[in-house]
Amino acid sequence: MTAITIDTTGRLEISLEIRQQLGITIAQSLSLEVVNGCIILQPIGQEPQIRRQGTALVVETSPLGNLDSFYSS
């Protein structure tokens, strides 16, 4: 578990390590939900991550769901 502190204006800081792990960028919007007394933060509208792998560009994005319906024989 990672402990964080809320400052006098109500802001909290998410460590660089966790932001990198989740792909959260500076000024990115997060949704906040309270469930059973717990705060849940989730990135909204994340841009796909693009990287070069050899001669190919690889796009990493959220899962689109089940794609089987797109592949009909």
SULDACOR-V359407 format. One record per helix or strand of 2 or more residues. SS is the DSSP state (2 for helix, 1 for strand). FROM is the first residue (numbers start at 0). TO is the last residue. If there is no record, write none. Layout:
# SULDACOR-V359407
ss->{SS SS}
from->{FROM FROM}
to->{TO TO}
This chain:
# SULDACOR-V359407
ss->{2 1 1 1 1 2}
from->{15 29 37 48 55 67}
to->{21 34 42 52 59 69}
